[in-house]
Amino acid sequence: MSVPLRAVYRAREEFFADGEVGEQLAVKVRPEVLTSWRRSRMSGASPLAPTLHYEDDVITDSPLCIAAEPVLAKLADRFSGLRAGVLLSDRNARIIRRWVAPDSGILLQMERISSIVGASGSEQFIGTNGIGTVAEDRRARMIVGPEHYAEALSTFTCVGAPIHNPLTHKLEGIVTLNSDVDSASPLLTPLITSTAQEIEHRLLDQASLRERMLLDTFLTANRAGGSVAVVGEDVFMAGPRAARLLEGLDQALIWQFATEAVATRRAGRGSRAIFIPTGNSVAALRCSPLMVDGRLAGALLEVDEGADVAVAIAMSSRAPAARPHVTGAAPRLRPAESDGWPEAQQLLPGRSPAWQSTLRAAAVHRLSDLPIAVVGEAGTGKLSLLKAMFAPAAGDDPLHVIDCTTAGEGGAEWLARMRVDLTQRSGVVVLRHLDALDDDTAVGLSAQVDELVGRPSAPHLVATADAVEAWASKPAQRRLLDQVGVARLEVPALRERREDIKDLVAQIITRHAGDRTPRLSHGALVAMTRAQWPGNIRQLESVVRGIIASAGLREVTVEMLPAWLGQYSSRRELTQMEQVELDAIMSAIQRSEGNKVLAAKLLGISRSTLYRKMRSYKLDPDKHFF
C-alpha cells in the first residue's frame, strides 16, 4: 500500500482547522480513514491527546487470551529484533496483553504513549488508530503515520484485525501490530488477518473441546449409574437423582467448591468433599476436576446419598478411587516419569522459540493419557516427535504405528484389521496420516474408537495429520479428529525455525555419515539457512544424505550443493521484516500451487505488486514453486 504521507499531513491539518477536507486533498486520504476522522471528531477525541486513556478493569485470563497466547507469541517471535510490538485488545478496544521484546527499539515509543495493558485504544479517546478503528469498522485496517488522529501516534504504522467469536460471530477482540511509520507493507494486513483467523480457529477448538469434554464426561459417568453431575462456570448437567439432591444449591457455590478442590489437589492435600443435609443423613459430594490445557474446565461431581456424617467425613479424607480413562476425562499422570524431559534436546535438536514452544507443550502432554493429534506440514517431523515423547521405558509396550494411507480403496478390510489391532494392543498406538482416510473409513474408525471407551486395557491413541483444517471440515472426519485429538500439538514448518537448521544438519550427518563426516563451508550453511524448504525436515535430510554420498571427506562448498539450493548463497542477507515478507509470499504461492493470480489475492495485493516483490527477492516466477 502506498500512502502519500505529505499530502495526508496537509489534509489532516486542514481537517483539524476547518472540520473537513477540500476536494483536492480529500482524494489523497483513504475513504475509511476520512470516515474515522469524522467519527473521532464527533466522539470528542482530541488530536493533542498525549497518551492512550487508561482503564483498570480489563480481564487478562479470558478465553480470548488463552486462545491467542501461543499464536501471538509465535508472531512476536517472527518480529523479534525488529522495531515492532504485538497487542491483543478486548471487544471494547482495551489492551489486555502485550508482546514486545525488552530490547526492542519501539518499546520506548509505546511506553511514551502508554500503550500498555489496561489502556484503551477506543476512537472516543484517541481517535483513528489500529485498535479503535478496527473495533468500529469490524474490518482489518492499516493506519500509517499521519492517518492517525492523534499527533502522538503519527510515528507508528498500526495494522489491526478483528477477532470474531466463531460461534456467535460477535467481536471478541482485536490483534494489532505496531511498527515504525516507514515499515508499512501491503503484506502486513493479510498477515495480521490470517493471525486473527488462527485465533478464531483456536477459540472454536477451545470452546468445542471444553463443551464436548464436559458432555462426554457426564454421559459416560451417568451411563455407569450412580448420582453424578458435571458443573462448569456456565454449565450444569445432572442426572435425575443428583438433580433432586442438588436442587436449591447455588451453582456458583458448586463452582467455587470445584475451584477450591483443584487448589487442594495441587497443594497435595488430597480430595475435598462437601456435605448436603438430607433429613437425618447427609449426601457427600466429591469432586474430580476436569482440565483442558492445564486449566480448569469443569468438575465431575459424585453424590453419595444417605451416608451418615461419620462416613461422609471419612470419605472426604480419602482420594477418589482410580477409574478407567475415557475420552474427555481428566488426564492421568504417569507416576514413573518425572515432570522434566531432559532427553528432548538430544532427541529433537533446535533452539528456536517456535520449536522450544512445541517441546514445552509436548513435555506436558507426554505425561498424560489424553488422545493427542500432532499436526503440521508434511515432513516437519510429527512422527519423530511422538516417538521421542513416548519412547518405551523398561517393561512398556513399544510404540505401534498404523499408516492410514494403507486403507486405500479397501476400507472395509482395513477396518477389520484395525478392530483386531485395537482389541489386542495396549500401550501407545499412532494413527499416522489420519487425514488420508475417506468419509466411510473415518466413520468406521470413529465407531471403533467409541468401543474403546472405559476398557481398562485400551491403547493410548495418538495421531498425526497434515491438512487437518480442510479434512476436519467434514462431519465424519471432524468427529474422529475430536476423538483422537483432545490435545493438539502444532509442529512448526522448517522456514519458521531457520536457526535450528545448523543443529538439524549436524544430527543428520551424525546419523548417516558414519566414518565419512563432511564439513560444510560457511557459504553452504548460509544457503541452507536461507532456503525455503517446502518439504521441511524430510527434504533437508534427503539433500544432506545426497551431499554425504558425493562429498566423502571433502569440505562441502556452495558449488557442490544442488543448483536450486546454491543460488541462496549469493543473495544478500535479508532483514527480519524482509524475511517475514518473503515467507508470506512463498507460503501464498505454495497454497495456490504456483498460481500467481490466486497467490496475489491471498496476499491482498495486485499481481503486478507480487511480481515486483518476487523480482526484488530474486525469485524466478517460473521456477522453484510446487
Buried (B, 14 or more C-beta within 10 A) or exposed (E): BEBBBEBBBBBBBBBBEEEEBEEEBBEBBBEBBBBBBBBBBEBEBBBEBEBBBBBEEBEEEBBBBBBBBBBBBBBBBBBBBBBBBBBBBBBBBBBBBBBBBEEBEBBEBBEEBBBBBBBBBBBBBBBBBBBBBBBBBEEBBBBBBBBBBBBBBBBBBBBBBBBBBBEEEEBBBBBBBBBBBEBBBBBBBBBBBBBBBBBBEBBBBBBBBBBBBBBBBBBBBBEEEEBBBBBBBEBBBBBEBBBEBBEEEEBEEBBEBBBEBBEBBEEEEEBBBBBBEBEEBBBBBBBBBBBBBEEBBBBBBBBBBEBEEEBBBEBBEEEBEEBBBBBBBBBBEEEEEEEEBEEBEEBBBBEBBBBBBBBEBBBBBBBBBBBBBBBBBBBBBBBBBBBBBBBEEEEBEEBBBBEBEEBEEEBEEBBEEBBEBBBEBBBBBBBBBBBBBBEEBBBBBBEBBEEBBBBEEBBBBBBBBBEBEEBBEBEBBBBBBBBBBBBBBBBBBBBBBBEBBBBBBBBBBEEEBEEEEBEBBEBBBBBBBBBBBBBBBBBBBEBBBEBBEEBEEEEBBBEBBEEEBBBBBEBEEBEEBBBBBBBBBBBBBBEBEEBBEBBBBBBBBEBEBBBEBBEEBEBEEEEBBE
